[in-house]
C-alpha cells in the first residue's frame, strides 16, 4: 500500500464514482519501491463490488486518461503503473515525485529493474532444517539437474526460473528427502520423485 498513491487517487477528479473506486483499489495495492501494482481483475472486482466487465471498462477508461498503464503478464494479473503526476486533481508536491525510482530509504536491491516479479524463495530459510549431507557427488548433481529440468519443463510457464528449481532440488537431495522437507524447500512445486 502506498500512501502517496492513495492520496493522489483521493485527489483525482472524475464524475464516475466506479472509476475512482477502481483507482483507489489499485492505489491500495501499489508498491512504492517498484512503482507498480499487480492486483488481478477478479481481486479489483471483488473489492469494488462490481462485475468483471465493469472493472475492465474502468481500467480501460483509466488507461485512456493516462492515469494508469497496464502490461500483460504470464498469469491472471497485469502490472499496473500509476501515473500519479498526471492525475488532474492532484496539485500538491506529494503527487509529483518520480515513482520509477525507489522511495528514500529503500535500497536498490529491493527494486526490480526488469519489471518482473520474482517468486519468493523460502528454500534458503528452510534448507538447514532437513540437511543430512554437505555436498552432492557429481552423479547426484547430474540426477538433480535431470529432475530440475523435468520440473522446469512442466512449470516454466508459471514463471519459475531453472536455477531456482535446481537449487531447490539439490537442497532436497541433501535433506532427509521427506515430504515435509520438500514442502518447506519446493516453493509450491510438486515433489520431483
N, CA, C and O atoms as a DFTB+ gen file, in Angstrom:
772 C
 N C O
     1  1       0.849      -1.178       0.000
     2  2       0.000       0.000       0.000
     3  2       0.891       1.235       0.000
     4  3       1.888       1.298       0.719
     5  1       0.522       2.200      -0.804
     6  2       1.270       3.438      -0.907
     7  2       0.387       4.606      -0.487
     8  3      -0.665       4.848      -1.079
     9  1       0.819       5.313       0.521
    10  2       0.045       6.486       0.950
    11  2       0.070       7.568      -0.119
    12  3      -0.907       8.294      -0.303
    13  1       1.192       7.671      -0.819
    14  2       1.319       8.661      -1.889
    15  2       0.311       8.361      -3.010
    16  3      -0.369       9.263      -3.500
    17  1       0.226       7.095      -3.406
    18  2      -0.713       6.714      -4.465
    19  2      -2.160       6.857      -3.995
    20  3      -3.024       7.290      -4.758
    21  1      -2.425       6.493      -2.734
    22  2      -3.781       6.643      -2.207
    23  2      -4.188       8.118      -2.131
    24  3      -5.322       8.467      -2.458
    25  1      -3.263       8.983      -1.699
    26  2      -3.564      10.418      -1.619
    27  2      -3.860      10.976      -3.006
    28  3      -4.782      11.774      -3.179
    29  1      -3.078      10.555      -3.987
    30  2      -3.290      11.023      -5.360
    31  2      -4.626      10.499      -5.902
    32  3      -5.342      11.216      -6.601
    33  1      -4.953       9.252      -5.577
    34  2      -6.218       8.681      -6.045
    35  2      -7.407       9.408      -5.416
    36  3      -8.410       9.648      -6.089
    37  1      -7.306       9.757      -4.140
    38  2      -8.381      10.505      -3.485
    39  2      -8.535      11.883      -4.114
    40  3      -9.648      12.395      -4.236
    41  1      -7.402      12.490      -4.518
    42  2      -7.440      13.821      -5.117
    43  2      -7.883      13.810      -6.586
    44  3      -8.215      14.859      -7.139
    45  1      -7.889      12.641      -7.214
    46  2      -8.244      12.533      -8.629
    47  2      -9.705      12.943      -8.829
    48  3     -10.598      12.436      -8.150
    49  1      -9.934      13.854      -9.755
    50  2     -11.286      14.356     -10.002
    51  2     -11.905      13.635     -11.196
    52  3     -11.351      13.626     -12.295
    53  1     -13.048      13.042     -10.956
    54  2     -13.802      12.365     -12.010
    55  2     -15.267      12.392     -11.620
    56  3     -15.608      12.492     -10.442
    57  1     -16.125      12.301     -12.621
    58  2     -17.564      12.260     -12.346
    59  2     -18.059      10.824     -12.188
    60  3     -19.210      10.592     -11.818
    61  1     -17.180       9.868     -12.470
    62  2     -17.546       8.453     -12.412
    63  2     -17.050       7.851     -11.096
    64  3     -15.845       7.654     -10.936
    65  1     -17.945       7.554     -10.154
    66  2     -17.509       7.032      -8.853
    67  2     -16.847       5.654      -8.945
    68  3     -15.947       5.353      -8.161
    69  1     -17.279       4.815      -9.892
    70  2     -16.659       3.497     -10.023
    71  2     -15.232       3.599     -10.545
    72  3     -14.364       2.818     -10.156
    73  1     -14.996       4.560     -11.425
    74  2     -13.636       4.777     -11.924
    75  2     -12.710       5.141     -10.758
    76  3     -11.590       4.639     -10.664
    77  1     -13.182       6.000      -9.893
    78  2     -12.383       6.416      -8.732
    79  2     -12.192       5.250      -7.770
    80  3     -11.112       5.088      -7.203
    81  1     -13.226       4.441      -7.581
    82  2     -13.132       3.294      -6.686
    83  2     -12.110       2.278      -7.196
    84  3     -11.330       1.733      -6.415
    85  1     -12.114       2.024      -8.507
    86  2     -11.133       1.113      -9.104
    87  2      -9.728       1.689      -8.929
    88  3      -8.797       0.954      -8.598
    89  1      -9.568       2.989      -9.146
    90  2      -8.272       3.631      -8.959
    91  2      -7.818       3.533      -7.500
    92  3      -6.641       3.283      -7.238
    93  1      -8.725       3.725      -6.561
    94  2      -8.382       3.593      -5.141
    95  2      -7.945       2.161      -4.808
    96  3      -7.026       1.956      -4.015
    97  1      -8.599       1.190      -5.411
    98  2      -8.234      -0.207      -5.193
    99  2      -6.822      -0.476      -5.720
   100  3      -6.027      -1.146      -5.060
   101  1      -6.516       0.045      -6.905
   102  2      -5.174      -0.125      -7.469
   103  2      -4.150       0.580      -6.586
   104  3      -3.082       0.032      -6.312
   105  1      -4.472       1.785      -6.145
   106  2      -3.555       2.530      -5.278
   107  2      -3.318       1.792      -3.968
   108  3      -2.230       1.868      -3.397
   109  1      -4.340       1.072      -3.488
   110  2      -4.202       0.285      -2.263
   111  2      -3.206      -0.861      -2.450
   112  3      -2.581      -1.304      -1.486
   113  1      -3.058      -1.340      -3.682
   114  2      -2.132      -2.431      -3.989
   115  2      -0.782      -1.930      -4.505
   116  3       0.097      -2.735      -4.810
   117  1      -0.610      -0.626      -4.604
   118  2       0.580      -0.033      -5.210
   119  2       1.812      -0.243      -4.338
   120  3       1.753      -0.063      -3.122
   121  1       2.921      -0.622      -4.953
   122  2       4.187      -0.846      -4.272
   123  2       5.118       0.304      -4.620
   124  3       5.557       0.420      -5.764
   125  1       5.424       1.156      -3.649
   126  2       6.267       2.337      -3.887
   127  2       7.653       1.987      -4.398
   128  3       8.171       2.655      -5.293
   129  1       8.254       0.955      -3.842
   130  2       9.636       0.650      -4.213
   131  2       9.753       0.167      -5.651
   132  3      10.794       0.360      -6.279
   133  1       8.712      -0.456      -6.184
   134  2       8.745      -0.928      -7.569
   135  2       7.995      -0.001      -8.506
   136  3       8.166      -0.085      -9.722
   137  1       7.174       0.875      -7.967
   138  2       6.407       1.791      -8.806
   139  2       5.291       1.096      -9.561
   140  3       4.889       1.549     -10.632
   141  1       4.784      -0.005      -9.010
   142  2       3.782      -0.814      -9.706
   143  2       2.757      -1.392      -8.738
   144  3       2.957      -1.438      -7.524
   145  1       1.657      -1.828      -9.328
   146  2       0.658      -2.615      -8.601
   147  2       0.317      -3.798      -9.490
   148  3       0.471      -3.703     -10.707
   149  1      -0.133      -4.888      -8.936
   150  2      -0.478      -6.043      -9.753
   151  2      -1.663      -6.835      -9.202
   152  3      -1.592      -8.060      -9.104
   153  1      -2.750      -6.151      -8.842
   154  2      -3.930      -6.926      -8.421
   155  2      -4.604      -7.543      -9.642
   156  3      -4.565      -6.969     -10.730
   157  1      -5.212      -8.690      -9.469
   158  2      -5.942      -9.304     -10.583
   159  2      -7.264      -8.570     -10.773
   160  3      -7.738      -7.871      -9.877
   161  1      -7.839      -8.740     -11.933
   162  2      -9.133      -8.116     -12.232
   163  2     -10.181      -8.663     -11.268
   164  3     -11.059      -7.927     -10.817
   165  1     -10.088      -9.949     -10.953
   166  2     -11.039     -10.565     -10.024
   167  2     -10.935      -9.930      -8.639
   168  3     -11.946      -9.685      -7.980
   169  1      -9.706      -9.669      -8.207
   170  2      -9.500      -9.037      -6.897
   171  2     -10.088      -7.621      -6.878
   172  3     -10.766      -7.240      -5.923
   173  1      -9.828      -6.848      -7.931
   174  2     -10.363      -5.491      -8.006
   175  2     -11.890      -5.535      -8.041
   176  3     -12.554      -4.749      -7.366
   177  1     -12.442      -6.459      -8.831
   178  2     -13.907      -6.606      -8.919
   179  2     -14.511      -6.921      -7.552
   180  3     -15.520      -6.337      -7.157
   181  1     -13.884      -7.847      -6.842
   182  2     -14.403      -8.239      -5.521
   183  2     -14.315      -7.078      -4.528
   184  3     -15.242      -6.849      -3.753
   185  1     -13.207      -6.356      -4.555
   186  2     -13.047      -5.247      -3.609
   187  2     -13.988      -4.082      -3.926
   188  3     -14.453      -3.388      -3.022
   189  1     -14.262      -3.874      -5.215
   190  2     -15.112      -2.750      -5.615
   191  2     -16.592      -3.120      -5.665
   192  3     -17.453      -2.243      -5.744
   193  1     -16.881      -4.406      -5.619
   194  2     -18.278      -4.840      -5.658
   195  2     -18.928      -4.640      -7.016
   196  3     -20.122      -4.352      -7.101
   197  1     -18.150      -4.790      -8.073
   198  2     -18.716      -4.653      -9.419
   199  2     -18.313      -5.864     -10.257
   200  3     -17.487      -6.677      -9.841
   201  1     -18.903      -5.968     -11.427
   202  2     -18.641      -7.127     -12.279
   203  2     -17.266      -7.019     -12.932
   204  3     -16.641      -5.958     -12.945
   205  1     -16.820      -8.137     -13.468
   206  2     -15.527      -8.182     -14.164
   207  2     -15.522      -7.248     -15.366
   208  3     -14.542      -6.541     -15.601
   209  1     -16.607      -7.242     -16.125
   210  2     -16.667      -6.398     -17.326
   211  2     -16.646      -4.906     -16.956
   212  3     -16.033      -4.100     -17.655
   213  1     -17.310      -4.551     -15.869
   214  2     -17.282      -3.157     -15.412
   215  2     -15.871      -2.774     -14.991
   216  3     -15.394      -1.686     -15.315
   217  1     -15.204      -3.668     -14.270
   218  2     -13.831      -3.406     -13.841
   219  2     -12.923      -3.216     -15.050
   220  3     -12.116      -2.287     -15.083
   221  1     -13.054      -4.100     -16.048
   222  2     -12.235      -3.974     -17.259
   223  2     -12.523      -2.660     -17.985
   224  3     -11.609      -2.021     -18.506
   225  1     -13.783      -2.263     -18.017
   226  2     -14.156      -0.996     -18.668
   227  2     -13.528       0.194     -17.938
   228  3     -13.027       1.125     -18.570
   229  1     -13.560       0.155     -16.603
   230  2     -12.993       1.255     -15.810
   231  2     -11.465       1.285     -15.921
   232  3     -10.871       2.363     -15.951
   233  1     -10.830       0.122     -15.982
   234  2      -9.387       0.070     -16.189
   235  2      -9.017       0.661     -17.545
   236  3      -8.041       1.401     -17.668
   237  1      -9.808       0.325     -18.556
   238  2      -9.560       0.875     -19.892
   239  2      -9.755       2.398     -19.888
   240  3      -8.994       3.130     -20.521
   241  1     -10.766       2.855     -19.180
   242  2     -11.037       4.292     -19.064
   243  2      -9.856       5.008     -18.381
   244  3      -9.439       6.080     -18.820
   245  1      -9.331       4.416     -17.325
   246  2      -8.176       4.995     -16.635
   247  2      -6.942       4.998     -17.535
   248  3      -6.134       5.926     -17.497
   249  1      -6.810       3.947     -18.345
   250  2      -5.699       3.881     -19.297
   251  2      -5.813       4.964     -20.367
   252  3      -4.826       5.613     -20.714
   253  1      -7.017       5.150     -20.880
   254  2      -7.237       6.168     -21.909
   255  2      -6.989       7.580     -21.379
   256  3      -6.595       8.467     -22.137
   257  1      -7.218       7.791     -20.084
   258  2      -6.970       9.090     -19.463
   259  2      -5.523       9.240     -18.995
   260  3      -5.186      10.225     -18.337
   261  1      -4.667       8.273     -19.329
   262  2      -3.243       8.272     -18.950
   263  2      -3.021       8.319     -17.445
   264  3      -2.035       8.888     -16.977
   265  1      -3.929       7.725     -16.691
   266  2      -3.774       7.639     -15.241
   267  2      -2.999       6.377     -14.885
   268  3      -2.192       6.378     -13.955
   269  1      -3.244       5.305     -15.624
   270  2      -2.518       4.051     -15.417
   271  2      -2.004       3.551     -16.760
   272  3      -2.470       3.968     -17.820
   273  1      -1.041       2.655     -16.688
   274  2      -0.569       1.921     -17.860
   275  2      -0.504       0.460     -17.445
   276  3       0.038       0.128     -16.391
   277  1      -1.060      -0.410     -18.281
   278  2      -1.071      -1.839     -17.945
   279  2      -0.127      -2.600     -18.860
   280  3       0.022      -2.273     -20.037
   281  1       0.512      -3.631     -18.291
   282  2       1.401      -4.500     -19.037
   283  2       0.976      -5.936     -18.740
   284  3       0.931      -6.341     -17.579
   285  1       0.668      -6.700     -19.776
   286  2       0.240      -8.088     -19.596
   287  2       1.361      -8.922     -19.022
   288  3       2.536      -8.700     -19.316
   289  1       0.981      -9.896     -18.190
   290  2       1.941     -10.828     -17.608
   291  2       1.520     -12.243     -17.946
   292  3       0.521     -12.464     -18.631
   293  1       2.295     -13.197     -17.457
   294  2       2.067     -14.598     -17.765
   295  2       0.913     -15.210     -16.992
   296  3       0.448     -16.294     -17.348
   297  1       0.443     -14.555     -15.957
   298  2      -0.647     -15.125     -15.167
   299  2      -1.871     -14.211     -15.246
   300  3      -1.995     -13.434     -16.193
   301  1      -2.763     -14.290     -14.285
   302  2      -4.012     -13.530     -14.346
   303  2      -3.868     -12.069     -13.956
   304  3      -4.823     -11.305     -14.091
   305  1      -2.706     -11.664     -13.480
   306  2      -2.533     -10.279     -13.065
   307  2      -1.790      -9.484     -14.129
   308  3      -0.992     -10.035     -14.887
   309  1      -2.057      -8.199     -14.176
   310  2      -1.318      -7.278     -15.028
   311  2      -0.423      -6.446     -14.131
   312  3      -0.730      -6.233     -12.958
   313  1       0.682      -5.979     -14.683
   314  2       1.482      -4.995     -13.961
   315  2       0.871      -3.646     -14.293
   316  3       0.750      -3.285     -15.464
   317  1       0.491      -2.906     -13.275
   318  2      -0.154      -1.606     -13.474
   319  2       0.762      -0.532     -12.911
   320  3       1.137      -0.566     -11.739
   321  1       1.114       0.415     -13.759
   322  2       1.913       1.563     -13.328
   323  2       0.960       2.736     -13.212
   324  3       0.253       3.065     -14.165
   325  1       0.937       3.365     -12.054
   326  2       0.058       4.502     -11.804
   327  2       0.826       5.775     -12.099
   328  3       1.905       6.001     -11.553
   329  1       0.266       6.606     -12.966
   330  2       0.885       7.876     -13.327
   331  2       0.358       8.944     -12.364
   332  3      -0.592       9.663     -12.674
   333  1       0.979       9.030     -11.215
   334  2       0.499       9.897     -10.145
   335  2       0.512      11.365     -10.587
   336  3      -0.407      12.119     -10.267
   337  1       1.538      11.761     -11.309
   338  2       1.682      13.164     -11.692
   339  2       0.583      13.634     -12.643
   340  3       0.264      14.823     -12.668
   341  1       0.001      12.726     -13.425
   342  2      -0.995      13.150     -14.410
   343  2      -2.411      13.239     -13.855
   344  3      -3.329      13.638     -14.572
   345  1      -2.600      12.879     -12.611
   346  2      -3.939      12.967     -12.039
   347  2      -4.301      14.439     -11.900
   348  3      -3.675      15.172     -11.134
   349  1      -5.296      14.854     -12.631
   350  2      -5.606      16.285     -12.763
   351  2      -5.931      16.968     -11.440
   352  3      -5.631      18.149     -11.263
   353  1      -6.523      16.256     -10.537
   354  2      -6.902      16.887      -9.276
   355  2      -5.762      16.969      -8.283
   356  3      -5.913      17.566      -7.217
   357  1      -4.634      16.386      -8.612
   358  2      -3.525      16.337      -7.666
   359  2      -2.528      17.443      -7.986
   360  3      -1.769      17.334      -8.948
   361  1      -2.526      18.501      -7.188
   362  2      -1.646      19.645      -7.416
   363  2      -0.494      19.705      -6.428
   364  3       0.439      20.481      -6.632
   365  1      -0.527      18.927      -5.385
   366  2       0.490      19.050      -4.339
   367  2       1.787      18.346      -4.735
   368  3       1.805      17.532      -5.658
   369  1       2.876      18.671      -4.022
   370  2       4.177      18.073      -4.281
   371  2       4.195      16.580      -3.994
   372  3       4.985      15.846      -4.587
   373  1       3.342      16.128      -3.100
   374  2       3.360      14.707      -2.743
   375  2       2.988      13.825      -3.925
   376  3       3.311      12.637      -3.931
   377  1       2.317      14.381      -4.924
   378  2       1.880      13.599      -6.070
   379  2       2.850      13.667      -7.232
   380  3       2.735      12.864      -8.158
   381  1       3.802      14.591      -7.228
   382  2       4.642      14.795      -8.392
   383  2       6.031      14.203      -8.257
   384  3       6.912      14.533      -9.051
   385  1       6.254      13.347      -7.288
   386  2       7.564      12.722      -7.187
   387  2       7.665      11.590      -8.188
   388  3       6.649      11.075      -8.654
   389  1       8.869      11.204      -8.516
   390  2       9.123      10.186      -9.529
   391  2       8.909       8.805      -8.919
   392  3       9.626       8.420      -7.996
   393  1       7.929       8.054      -9.426
   394  2       7.647       6.733      -8.865
   395  2       8.469       5.642      -9.521
   396  3       8.413       4.491      -9.088
   397  1       9.240       5.975     -10.563
   398  2      10.065       4.949     -11.175
   399  2      11.321       4.702     -10.361
   400  3      11.974       3.674     -10.539
   401  1      11.677       5.620      -9.470
   402  2      12.831       5.475      -8.588
   403  2      12.344       4.948      -7.241
   404  3      11.202       5.202      -6.859
   405  1      13.185       4.222      -6.521
   406  2      12.758       3.749      -5.217
   407  2      12.590       4.909      -4.245
   408  3      13.234       5.950      -4.373
   409  1      11.721       4.708      -3.287
   410  2      11.488       5.720      -2.270
   411  2      12.735       5.896      -1.421
   412  3      13.549       4.978      -1.321
   413  1      12.898       7.070      -0.804
   414  2      14.052       7.256       0.084
   415  2      14.040       6.204       1.178
   416  3      12.990       5.905       1.747
   417  1      15.184       5.651       1.471
   418  2      15.282       4.624       2.498
   419  2      15.137       3.213       1.951
   420  3      15.349       2.246       2.683
   421  1      14.781       3.075       0.675
   422  2      14.662       1.757       0.071
   423  2      15.924       1.513      -0.728
   424  3      16.251       2.293      -1.623
   425  1      16.630       0.457      -0.424
   426  2      17.883       0.203      -1.120
   427  2      17.614      -0.307      -2.527
   428  3      16.524      -0.797      -2.822
   429  1      18.607      -0.190      -3.386
   430  2      18.472      -0.611      -4.777
   431  2      18.198      -2.113      -4.885
   432  3      17.540      -2.544      -5.833
   433  1      18.679      -2.907      -3.953
   434  2      18.477      -4.351      -4.075
   435  2      17.019      -4.743      -3.902
   436  3      16.639      -5.852      -4.277
   437  1      16.186      -3.862      -3.342
   438  2      14.774      -4.160      -3.182
   439  2      13.958      -3.787      -4.405
   440  3      12.764      -4.081      -4.464
   441  1      14.571      -3.154      -5.367
   442  2      13.842      -2.778      -6.566
   443  2      13.992      -3.870      -7.612
   444  3      14.867      -4.728      -7.502
   445  1      13.149      -3.836      -8.610
   446  2      13.178      -4.834      -9.656
   447  2      13.307      -4.114     -10.990
   448  3      12.296      -3.673     -11.537
   449  1      14.514      -3.978     -11.536
   450  2      14.711      -3.187     -12.743
   451  2      14.150      -3.835     -14.002
   452  3      14.077      -3.172     -15.037
   453  1      13.755      -5.093     -13.956
   454  2      13.304      -5.785     -15.149
   455  2      11.788      -5.807     -15.310
   456  3      11.285      -6.426     -16.247
   457  1      11.045      -5.145     -14.417
   458  2       9.585      -5.123     -14.452
   459  2       8.979      -6.519     -14.409
   460  3       7.957      -6.776     -15.045
   461  1       9.596      -7.405     -13.672
   462  2       9.038      -8.738     -13.463
   463  2       8.971      -8.978     -11.972
   464  3       9.675      -8.330     -11.197
   465  1       8.150      -9.882     -11.582
   466  2       8.090     -10.258     -10.177
   467  2       8.832     -11.564     -10.009
   468  3       8.721     -12.452     -10.854
   469  1       9.568     -11.693      -8.957
   470  2      10.260     -12.937      -8.699
   471  2       9.488     -13.704      -7.645
   472  3       8.887     -13.124      -6.741
   473  1       9.516     -15.000      -7.777
   474  2       8.826     -15.829      -6.798
   475  2       9.604     -15.818      -5.498
   476  3      10.834     -15.782      -5.502
   477  1       8.893     -15.850      -4.398
   478  2       9.541     -15.858      -3.098
   479  2      10.194     -17.213      -2.916
   480  3       9.541     -18.248      -3.047
   481  1      11.468     -17.207      -2.618
   482  2      12.217     -18.443      -2.480
   483  2      12.475     -18.694      -0.997
   484  3      13.381     -18.107      -0.406
   485  1      11.681     -19.557      -0.413
   486  2      11.818     -19.876       1.006
   487  2      12.859     -20.955       1.242
   488  3      13.148     -21.303       2.387
   489  1      13.428     -21.490       0.160
   490  2      14.311     -22.640       0.315
   491  2      15.545     -22.309       1.130
   492  3      16.018     -23.163       1.880
   493  1      16.090     -21.097       1.012
   494  2      17.279     -20.742       1.785
   495  2      16.980     -20.790       3.278
   496  3      17.811     -21.243       4.065
   497  1      15.809     -20.328       3.666
   498  2      15.447     -20.312       5.081
   499  2      15.229     -21.717       5.620
   500  3      15.587     -22.021       6.758
   501  1      14.638     -22.568       4.788
   502  2      14.222     -23.880       5.265
   503  2      15.262     -24.971       5.035
   504  3      15.152     -26.056       5.605
   505  1      16.273     -24.699       4.206
   506  2      17.235     -25.721       3.821
   507  2      17.928     -26.370       5.025
   508  3      18.061     -27.592       5.076
   509  1      18.358     -25.576       5.970
   510  2      19.146     -26.099       7.080
   511  2      18.331     -27.037       7.975
   512  3      18.903     -27.822       8.732
   513  1      17.032     -26.961       7.893
   514  2      16.161     -27.754       8.744
   515  2      16.271     -29.261       8.470
   516  3      16.148     -30.063       9.395
   517  1      16.501     -29.651       7.207
   518  2      16.423     -31.062       6.826
   519  2      17.734     -31.610       6.246
   520  3      17.709     -32.674       5.627
   521  1      18.869     -30.937       6.417
   522  2      20.137     -31.398       5.850
   523  2      20.609     -32.690       6.481
   524  3      20.432     -32.922       7.677
   525  1      21.224     -33.538       5.639
   526  2      21.914     -34.696       6.188
   527  2      23.333     -34.807       5.635
   528  3      24.180     -35.439       6.267
   529  1      23.627     -34.197       4.446
   530  2      24.974     -34.179       3.879
   531  2      25.335     -32.747       3.529
   532  3      24.462     -31.882       3.453
   533  1      26.616     -32.496       3.319
   534  2      27.072     -31.150       2.992
   535  2      27.111     -30.891       1.487
   536  3      26.721     -29.807       1.053
   537  1      27.566     -31.843       0.679
   538  2      27.683     -31.633      -0.772
   539  2      27.167     -32.843      -1.532
   540  3      27.049     -33.940      -0.986
   541  1      26.864     -32.621      -2.802
   542  2      26.409     -33.698      -3.675
   543  2      27.575     -34.220      -4.498
   544  3      28.484     -33.469      -4.851
   545  1      27.544     -35.497      -4.798
   546  2      28.546     -36.067      -5.702
   547  2      28.212     -35.629      -7.126
   548  3      27.137     -35.079      -7.368
   549  1      29.112     -35.865      -8.057
   550  2      28.869     -35.491      -9.458
   551  2      27.652     -36.241     -10.016
   552  3      26.861     -35.674     -10.770
   553  1      27.510     -37.507      -9.645
   554  2      26.376     -38.318     -10.096
   555  2      25.063     -37.741      -9.551
   556  3      24.061     -37.676     -10.263
   557  1      25.085     -37.327      -8.285
   558  2      23.892     -36.741      -7.673
   559  2      23.570     -35.380      -8.304
   560  3      22.400     -35.040      -8.482
   561  1      24.597     -34.612      -8.638
   562  2      24.376     -33.326      -9.300
   563  2      23.719     -33.516     -10.663
   564  3      22.823     -32.761     -11.039
   565  1      24.178     -34.547     -11.412
   566  2      23.583     -34.844     -12.717
   567  2      22.125     -35.272     -12.546
   568  3      21.262     -34.880     -13.331
   569  1      21.854     -36.080     -11.511
   570  2      20.480     -36.511     -11.225
   571  2      19.606     -35.308     -10.853
   572  3      18.469     -35.192     -11.312
   573  1      20.145     -34.421     -10.021
   574  2      19.411     -33.215      -9.622
   575  2      19.114     -32.352     -10.849
   576  3      18.034     -31.772     -10.952
   577  1      20.056     -32.267     -11.765
   578  2      19.870     -31.474     -12.986
   579  2      18.739     -32.062     -13.831
   580  3      17.917     -31.316     -14.363
   581  1      18.686     -33.400     -13.960
   582  2      17.603     -34.035     -14.728
   583  2      16.246     -33.798     -14.064
   584  3      15.262     -33.500     -14.740
   585  1      16.200     -33.933     -12.736
   586  2      14.940     -33.690     -12.013
   587  2      14.488     -32.245     -12.171
   588  3      13.315     -31.981     -12.433
   589  1      15.424     -31.306     -12.011
   590  2      15.089     -29.888     -12.134
   591  2      14.638     -29.556     -13.544
   592  3      13.726     -28.751     -13.733
   593  1      15.272     -30.171     -14.537
   594  2      14.892     -29.940     -15.934
   595  2      13.458     -30.410     -16.183
   596  3      12.696     -29.749     -16.888
   597  1      13.098     -31.551     -15.602
   598  2      11.729     -32.055     -15.743
   599  2      10.710     -31.138     -15.084
   600  3       9.666     -30.843     -15.666
   601  1      11.014     -30.684     -13.866
   602  2      10.104     -29.764     -13.169
   603  2       9.989     -28.436     -13.912
   604  3       8.898     -27.884     -14.054
   605  1      11.121     -27.933     -14.379
   606  2      11.113     -26.647     -15.082
   607  2      10.327     -26.751     -16.387
   608  3       9.605     -25.823     -16.753
   609  1      10.465     -27.874     -17.089
   610  2       9.722     -28.074     -18.330
   611  2       8.217     -28.024     -18.120
   612  3       7.480     -27.531     -18.974
   613  1       7.765     -28.535     -16.982
   614  2       6.329     -28.551     -16.686
   615  2       5.826     -27.233     -16.108
   616  3       4.645     -26.918     -16.247
   617  1       6.696     -26.455     -15.462
   618  2       6.235     -25.288     -14.701
   619  2       6.878     -23.964     -15.104
   620  3       6.681     -22.963     -14.415
   621  1       7.640     -23.925     -16.195
   622  2       8.293     -22.667     -16.579
   623  2       7.279     -21.604     -16.986
   624  3       7.552     -20.413     -16.839
   625  1       6.123     -22.004     -17.491
   626  2       5.085     -21.041     -17.870
   627  2       4.510     -20.316     -16.648
   628  3       3.835     -19.297     -16.792
   629  1       4.775     -20.838     -15.453
   630  2       4.312     -20.190     -14.229
   631  2       5.331     -19.178     -13.700
   632  3       5.098     -18.535     -12.676
   633  1       6.456     -19.039     -14.398
   634  2       7.427     -18.033     -14.022
   635  2       8.584     -18.537     -13.176
   636  3       9.382     -17.735     -12.691
   637  1       8.695     -19.847     -12.988
   638  2       9.804     -20.386     -12.212
   639  2      11.092     -20.314     -13.031
   640  3      11.083     -20.554     -14.238
   641  1      12.182     -19.987     -12.373
   642  2      13.494     -19.948     -13.019
   643  2      14.170     -21.299     -12.827
   644  3      14.058     -21.909     -11.764
   645  1      14.880     -21.770     -13.868
   646  2      15.538     -23.069     -13.791
   647  2      16.544     -23.119     -12.648
   648  3      16.584     -24.099     -11.904
   649  1      17.361     -22.071     -12.497
   650  2      18.388     -22.065     -11.447
   651  2      17.781     -22.193     -10.059
   652  3      18.337     -22.862      -9.189
   653  1      16.645     -21.553      -9.859
   654  2      15.967     -21.637      -8.573
   655  2      15.464     -23.055      -8.309
   656  3      15.591     -23.568      -7.197
   657  1      14.894     -23.684      -9.338
   658  2      14.404     -25.060      -9.184
   659  2      15.573     -26.005      -8.936
   660  3      15.483     -26.893      -8.088
   661  1      16.681     -25.820      -9.677
   662  2      17.860     -26.673      -9.492
   663  2      18.394     -26.560      -8.069
   664  3      18.760     -27.563      -7.456
   665  1      18.438     -25.347      -7.551
   666  2      18.909     -25.130      -6.180
   667  2      17.991     -25.838      -5.170
   668  3      18.460     -26.435      -4.201
   669  1      16.669     -25.757      -5.419
   670  2      15.707     -26.424      -4.539
   671  2      15.875     -27.941      -4.581
   672  3      15.848     -28.602      -3.542
   673  1      16.049     -28.496      -5.796
   674  2      16.199     -29.952      -5.935
   675  2      17.496     -30.413      -5.281
   676  3      17.517     -31.438      -4.599
   677  1      18.575     -29.664      -5.483
   678  2      19.840     -30.028      -4.831
   679  2      19.703     -29.983      -3.308
   680  3      20.207     -30.864      -2.610
   681  1      19.032     -28.973      -2.804
   682  2      18.793     -28.890      -1.368
   683  2      17.953     -30.051      -0.867
   684  3      18.172     -30.565       0.229
   685  1      16.980     -30.461      -1.689
   686  2      16.129     -31.599      -1.309
   687  2      16.947     -32.884      -1.260
   688  3      16.780     -33.697      -0.351
   689  1      17.832     -33.065      -2.239
   690  2      18.668     -34.268      -2.241
   691  2      19.636     -34.292      -1.059
   692  3      20.031     -35.363      -0.600
   693  1      20.014     -33.120      -0.572
   694  2      20.871     -33.046       0.613
   695  2      20.083     -33.250       1.904
   696  3      20.665     -33.495       2.961
   697  1      18.766     -33.150       1.814
   698  2      17.920     -33.273       3.006
   699  2      17.603     -34.735       3.282
   700  3      18.162     -35.640       2.663
   701  1      16.696     -34.940       4.224
   702  2      16.258     -36.295       4.529
   703  2      15.235     -36.803       3.508
   704  3      14.750     -37.927       3.638
   705  1      14.902     -36.004       2.504
   706  2      14.011     -36.314       1.380
   707  2      12.597     -36.703       1.816
   708  3      11.939     -37.520       1.172
   709  1      12.153     -36.121       2.891
   710  2      10.791     -36.364       3.361
   711  2       9.833     -35.401       2.666
   712  3      10.258     -34.427       2.044
   713  1       8.547     -35.682       2.778
   714  2       7.539     -34.778       2.219
   715  2       7.621     -33.403       2.877
   716  3       7.455     -32.381       2.212
   717  1       7.877     -33.381       4.174
   718  2       7.990     -32.109       4.889
   719  2       9.186     -31.308       4.388
   720  3       9.119     -30.082       4.301
   721  1      10.278     -31.993       4.059
   722  2      11.464     -31.300       3.537
   723  2      11.140     -30.641       2.205
   724  3      11.485     -29.479       1.993
   725  1      10.477     -31.371       1.299
   726  2      10.149     -30.775       0.001
   727  2       9.118     -29.660       0.146
   728  3       9.179     -28.653      -0.559
   729  1       8.182     -29.843       1.057
   730  2       7.166     -28.809       1.259
   731  2       7.816     -27.497       1.711
   732  3       7.379     -26.419       1.308
   733  1       8.842     -27.585       2.534
   734  2       9.498     -26.369       3.012
   735  2      10.499     -25.814       2.009
   736  3      10.821     -24.627       2.053
   737  1      10.994     -26.653       1.108
   738  2      12.019     -26.226       0.152
   739  2      11.436     -25.933      -1.220
   740  3      11.925     -25.029      -1.899
   741  1      10.422     -26.649      -1.655
   742  2       9.991     -26.699      -3.047
   743  2       9.194     -25.553      -3.607
   744  3       8.833     -25.606      -4.782
   745  1       8.889     -24.509      -2.842
   746  2       8.175     -23.332      -3.349
   747  2       6.868     -23.656      -4.073
   748  3       6.532     -23.012      -5.066
   749  1       6.144     -24.637      -3.587
   750  2       4.838     -24.953      -4.158
   751  2       4.860     -25.897      -5.329
   752  3       3.797     -26.235      -5.850
   753  1       6.014     -26.338      -5.767
   754  2       6.107     -27.293      -6.874
   755  2       5.843     -28.703      -6.356
   756  3       6.043     -28.972      -5.171
   757  1       5.392     -29.613      -7.235
   758  2       5.207     -30.993      -6.792
   759  2       6.577     -31.652      -6.533
   760  3       7.592     -31.248      -7.100
   761  1       6.575     -32.655      -5.682
   762  2       7.809     -33.360      -5.325
   763  2       8.422     -33.966      -6.590
   764  3       7.698     -34.543      -7.400
   765  1       9.742     -33.848      -6.777
   766  2      10.357     -34.285      -8.027
   767  2      10.324     -35.789      -8.259
   768  3      10.412     -36.234      -9.403
   769  1      10.200     -36.581      -7.198
   770  2      10.107     -38.046      -7.355
   771  2       9.356     -38.639      -6.195
   772  3       9.169     -39.855      -6.137
